[in-house]
Structures are given as C-alpha cells and as structure tokens.
Amino acid sequence: MTDIKLPPLRRRDLIAGGLALGAAQVAGPFVRTARAADTVKIGLDNPVTGTYAAPGKNELDGVKYAIELINAQGGILGRQVELIAEDSTSGDAGTAVQKANKLIDRDKVNFLLGNVNSALAAAMAGVSSQKGVLHVVPGGHADAITGANCHWNVFRVCNTTQMEANAVAKTLATKYGKKWYYITPDYLFGHALQAGMQNANKALGGETLGADLTPLGTTDFSANLIKAQAANPDVLVLLVQGDDMINCLKQAVQFGLDKKLHIAGSQQEMEALEGIPPEARIGTWVMEWYWNQPGVPHVADFVAAIKKRTGRVPTARHWFGFVSAWTCYFGAEGAKSLEAVKMAKALQGFKLPPEVALMPDGAFYRAGQNQLIGDLYVGTAQGQGSAPDDFFKVSSVEKGVDLAGTVEQSGCKMTWPT
C-alpha cells in the first residue's frame, strides 16, 4: 500500500483547530475559508437544506476542520487551501450537477467533494469524470459509485451498501429471525441498500415478506407501519435516513411496534439519534464511525476538537468530511502534483495515517476501485449510555476487508485516460 508520512498532528493543534470556525454558517451560495492569490481550491457540493441538511452540515464542518489543520502545516504543495461550498439541496440532481459545473468551470476548483445523496453523487461523478477533476464522495453509499459505474477519478470514503448489509445481516438473522419487512427510501441509495440486505438475508436462508418504497422527505409513515405490522415479520428493516429516519422511528414506537417485532437496519447515524427521544433510540444497526472508541489512538483528540467547534460529539459525517479533505492533501502530496491522473494514481492502495483513520484497524483506498476500506461498528441504539452523547452501544467491530468482497465482485472495471 502507498504510504505518505503525515507531519504529526499535535494534541494542541487538533483541539485549537476546533475553535476558529465553530460559529461559521453557510451564507449565500458559497463560503470561503481562506483567501489568497494562489490557493488550492476544494469545492464542496453537498446539502445544507432539506432532509439531509444535518449530515451535510456535519460533513462541511469536518472538511473545514481538516483544511484548518492542513493550512496550519503549510497547505497543499506549499499553497493555502481555499474551500468553496455550495448547497446541492438534498434531492435535486439537476441542482447538484449545476453546482458541480459552476465549481469546476467558474471557480476552477482542484478537487470536487460530495454528495450525501447517492443519486446526486452519481450525477456529480459523471461531471467530474468528463472534466477530469479528482472527486471524493464523503457519504453517498450506493454500490455503483465504486462498483459498476466506477471512475478512475472518483474516490469514496463511506462504505458501500453491500458492506453495511453484510456487517449486520448475520446478527439480525440469528438473534431475531429471518423474515424481514422493509421501509425503503425510493431512490438509488435505498434501492441499493434494500438489495444488499435481501442478498445477505437470502444467503442466510431468509425471506422478504414485503417492502414499501417511500419518497424522500416523507413525514407520515403510518400506512407503511400498519402494512409492516400486518405482515408480522421477525424484523422490520428501516432503511430511510436523515429526517425520514427520525419520523419513522418515532412513529414506530408510538404505534408500539417495538413491543411486537424487532426494529433494525443496516445504517444508523448520530444525526437521527440526536433528533429522537430516548425511548425511540432502539434497534440493531451499523455505525460507520463512532466517537466512543476507548483506547483507539487520536480519537479522543478528534472528539475534543469537534466538540469545541460545535458543542457536540462528532458523528460519522464529521469524519467523512475530515477524511475527504485529507484525501485531497494525500493525493497531491503523493503525486507532487495537482494533475488529477497523477493524484489518483498516488492514492491507489493508500493507507490513511492513524491521525486520520481514527479506527482500530485503520483504513485504506483499495486499488482498482477507489473505495475506502475500514471498520464498521455493529450494535444497538440506546437511550443513555456512559456519557450524555453515548447513544449507541457497540457490540462488535467488523473489518471492512471481510465484508467488501473482491474488486471483481464489485463490478468495477476501471479505465484510465491514455
């Protein structure tokens, strides 16, 4: 694996870095975190409005924090880093594509980051690939992004939907039963995640009793929950995210479904758990990164820094943004160039340093696919844990290398410019 020596991030740098932009908000169409005549530009095309506003804003804050640290140690290739952030909206692919074109053509960004929404990330990848710009997807999970529709220039931080499904399926099937009913967001991410869960459960001898597709931004899940209860599954699998997860979980508990069947899913996020009352923090899930990792080097420093910025513990979305910005640094420094092809080549097999990986087994970009492979955290949501923000009890840490399958199985057949 490629390795680049990262200058040591001192504890005082990590924590002090959390102070500077804690109150910064997105104002107008974009924000800039540095200004100089000759800067390296990172463009972030991500939601700060709509269903995915909370995860989008947290990814933005993770990006900002990483850029502060990068600039404090001299920037990228000796040049300060400038962030230009655009609101993609949570579900409008046309807006996301328009903003991607604006960032590349008008703002002349060296790197493109985004999107939380897999469909928007895929649309943006078409733009970045056509225009030859290194693109990092912080948190759009659909398999195809680093699978059948992979591009040489597109790297992804979050896990694939199949990896998430593989991480939790065995626990659900063996502890709670193999008859599942799904409530699924009706777009690329939801379709991919449900397919991943069905594949994993079928391999364990399970079956699907039913599935409801719900529009992004659904507020009333009563009809879906009534149908799920009537099907009498062993497990009600909730695949909705963001505000939809908050609404669905709250209503499921109000209907008393948690007393009649097991509620679970393959992806849970702190943003949702923060938005629901303690009695609705239930079920078995996968976290892609979790803040409470006793004994894992550098995690406590990262948590302290983000708390100084925001007043809250970091979520996986903060980490996604943090890693995304550092990926830009590693690509450029490894290539000693801002040429996209050279940077993409430098990132093949690149292993994140512990100060950035922030997980027990580390993380690396798998060569030939550009997918980050790290750890996944399986456990249960909880009303209250060992600290005020401890909303998840980790029961096992699953290694991504054991869940990802092979590059060939991913469907990625990467071609490079000649």
N, C-alpha and C positions, 0 to 999 in steps of 0.2 A: 504494500500500500504506500502511496505517496505520503510524505510527511513533511510539514513545514514547521520549523521552530517558531513558536509564538513567544514574543517577549513576555516575561512574567507579568500577570495582572495582579498587582499587589492588593491586599485587602482594602487599604485606604482608598485606592483608585476605584475599586469596584463599588464601594459604598458611597464615596464622594460623587462618583459619576451619576448616582441616582438623584442628586439634588437639583441639577441645573434646569431640567425641563419638566419637572414634576407637574407644573401647572399649565404646561403648554397645551393648547387645543388646536384642532384643525379649524382654521378661519378662512373663509373664501374657498376658492378652488384648489389652493395648494398652500403648503407651508414650507419654509426653508429653514434648516437648522444650521447652516453655515453659508457665508457668502465670501467669495474670493474671485479674483480674475481668472484663476486657473485651478479649478477644482475637479475632482472626480465626482460624477453625478450618479446618484442612485434614485430611480423612480419607483415609487410605491403606488400601485393601482389596486386599492383594496376598499372594502366597505367601511364607512363610518356612520351610515344611516341604514335603517331597515332592520330586518330580522337578525342579521349578522353584525350589527353595529358593535356590540360588546367585544366579540372576539377580534373583529377588525381593528378596533381601537387599541386592544391589548397587543396585537401584533405590531401596530405602529409604534407603541411605546417601547417594545423590545428592540425594534430597529433603531429607534432614536438612541437608546442606551448603548447599544453596540457601537454606533457611529461616534458617540462621545468618547468611548474608550479608544477606538481606532484613531480618532483625531488627536487624542492626548498623547499617543505614542508615535505621532508623526504622519498619520494619514495612510493613504494607499499610494505606494510608489513615490513617497515624499510629497504628495499633494493632499490637501484637506478634502474631506468628503462632504458633499452637499446632498441633502435629501429633498426631493420634491414629491409631495404626497397628494394623490388625487382620490376623490371619493368615487368608487366604481358603482355605488349602490349595492344592495345585497343580492339582486336577482336580474338585473338588466344587462344582458351580454352586449347589446349594442353600445351602451354607455361605457362599459369596461373596455371594449375594443377602441372606441373613440378616444378614451383617455390614454390607452396604450400608444396609439398612433401619435397623440399630442406629445407625450413624454419622449418618444423616440425621435420624431421629426422636428418638433419645435424646440423642445428643451434639451435635445441632444444628450440624453442620459447614456451612461456607460453600462448600466445594469437596469433590468426591469424586475420588480418583485410583485407578486400577487398571484392567486387570489384565494380568499377563504372559500368562496363558492366554486366547486369543481367545474361547473359548466362555464363560468367566467374565466377560470384559469385555463381551461382548454381553448377557449376562444382567443385569449391573450397569447397562448403559446403559438397559435397559428400566425399571429402578427410578429412576435419576436423571432420565430424561426425564419419567416420570409425575409426579415430585415437583418438577421444575423446578429442579434443582441443577446448577451448572456442573461438568462431568465431564471430566477429562483422562485419556486412556488412554496410559500411558507405552509399553507394549511388547506389546500384543495386535495381531497383524498382519492377521488375516483381512479381505479386501477389504470385506465387507459393513458393517463398523463405520462406515466413512466412505463407503460405497457404497450398495447397495440399502436398507440398514437405517439410514441416517444419521439423526442427530437434531440439532436446532439447538444443543443444549446440550453435545454430545459432541465433543471435540477429540482428535486422535491425534498423538502425537509420532513413533512408529516408522513405517516405510514400509508400504505395502500389499504383500500377497504378489505381486501382479502386477508392481509396480515392482521388487521383488527379482528376480523371474524374468526380466524384460526386461533387467536390468542384466548378467546373466551368460550368458544363453542363446546369444548370438551367439559368444562366446568358446568355449564348450563345443562348439557345433556345427561351427565352422570349424577348431578345433585338434584335436579329439579324435573327432568323429563324431556322427552324428545319430540313432543307435539307442540309446535310453535305457531303463533299468530303474529303478524307484522303490521305495524303502522309506520309508513314509509313516506318521506318527502318525495314529491313527484318531479324529480329532475335527476341529472346524471349521477350525482353523489348517492342519492337514495336508491336508485336502481342498482348501482354497483354494490352498495353495502348489503342490500337485501339478497342479491345474487350470491355474494360472498358468504353470508350467513346460511343460506339454503344449501350451498355447496358443502360447507363444513358440517352442517347437521345431517345432511344426506349421507355423507361418508361415515357418520356415526350410527346410521340406521334410523335417522329421524325423518319427520314428515312435516309439511306445511299444511295447516288447517285453514288458512285464509290470509289475505293481505289487503290492506287499504292504502291506496296512494292519496296523499293529501297535498294540496297546494302550499307552496312556501308562504308563510305568513298566516296560516290557519290559527284562529283563536278559539274555536269551539270544536272540541274533539268528541262530543257526547255521542254522536251517531256511530263513530268509529269504535268507541269504547263499548257501547252496547252490543255491537256486532261481535267484537272480540270476546266479550263475556259469554255470549250465546254459543260461540264455537267451543267453549270450555277447553282451552289449551292448557298445557303444563306451564308454558312460558309465554308471556306477552312481550314481544320484542319491539321496543320503541327505538326507531332509527331517526326520528326527527331531531333537529338540533336548534341551538340558539333560543330565541323567544318561543318557538314552537315546542321545544322540549319542556320549557318551564310551564307552559299552558297545559300540555298533555299530562305531565306528571301530577300537577296539582289536581287536575280533574279526575285522573285515575284514582287518586287517594280519596277525593270527595265521594266518588262512586263506590268506594270500598273494595275496589278490585285487588288491592294489595293483600286483602284478607282471603281472597278466593283463588289466586294464582300468583305465580312468581313474575315480577316485572323486572326486565333486564334489557340489555342492548350491547352493542359492540363498541360504542363510543360515548363516553360521558365527558363533560367539561365543567371546570370550576365556574365558568360564567353562568351556566344553568343552575348549578347547585347553590350559588350565591343568591339566585333570584327566587328561590322557593323556600317555604317554611321548613323547619327541622323535620316535621312529621312526613314531609314528602321527599326527603332525602333517603331514598330506599333503592334497593335493587343491586344487581350484579352488572359490572361494566368494565370497560377498558379505559384507562387514562394513558395518554401518550407521553406524558411527563407529569411528575407530581413534585410539589415543593417540599414535602416532608420526607426526606431521604437521609436519615441519621447515618453518619459515617462516610457518606459519599463526598469526596473532596470537592471543594469550591461551591457546593450547592448552598450552604448557609450564607456565604458572602453574596451570592446572586440574590437570594431571598431578601437579605437585608437591604441591598441596593434598590431592588424594585419596591420594597415597602417604603423606602424613603421617597421614591418618586410618586407613588400612588396611594400610600396609606394602606395597601392590601398586599397579601402574598402574591407572588407571580403564579400565573396559570401556564398551561402548555402553550397557549397562544403567545405569551410574552417570550417563551423560549423559542418558538418557531421564528418569530421576528428577529430575535437576537442571533440565532444561528444563520438566518438568511443573510443578514448584513455581514457577518463574519465570513460567510462563504464567498462573498464578493472580494473581500480582502485576501482570502487564501488563494483564490483563483488568480488574481492579479499578481500577488507576490510570488506565487509558484511559477507563473509564466514569465515574470518580469516584463509584463506587457498588459495593455488593455485590449488587445486583439481577442475577440470572442473565441475563436477557434483555439488559440493557444491557451487561453484560460480554461476552457472546457477540457482540453487535454490534460492540463495540470491537475484538475480535480478528479480525474479517473482514479478510483480507489483511495481517494484522500481520506485520511483518518483525522477526525476532529481532536484537537488537544483537550485534555481534561477540563480546562477552564471554560470551554465552550460546550463540550459534550454533556457534562453535568448528569451523568447516569453511570450505574455501576460497571457496565461492560463497554462503555464508550460507544462511538458511532462513526460510521464511515460511508462515503458515497460509493455504491457498488459500480464498478467499471462496466461499461457497456449498457447501462440502464439509467444511471444518474439518480438512483433512488437512495436516500439516506437510510441506513440500516442501523437501528439502535435497540433499546429495550422498550417493552410495553408493560404496563402495570395493571394487573387484574385484581379486582377487589370489589368491595361493596360501599355504596354511599352510606353516610351516617349523619345523624342529626348533630352530633357533637363528638369530637374526638379528644386528642391530647392538647389541643390548642383551639382558640376561638375560630380559626380558619381551617381546621382539620376536618374536612367534610368527606373524606374518602379513606377507607381502611384497606391498605394494600395487602393482599393475601399471597401474591406471587409476582415475581418479576420475570417476564418471559423474554427470551432472547430473540431479537428480530431475525437473526440468521436461521433460526429454527422454524420460522413462520413464513418466510418470504418466498419459498420455492426457488427455482432457478431462473436465471435471466431468460432462458428459452421458454420456460413455463409462463413467464410474464407476458410474452407476446411481443416484446420489444425487439425490433430488428433495426438497430441504429445505423444510419448512413451519415457520412461526414462530407463536408464540402471538398471538392477536389482542387 
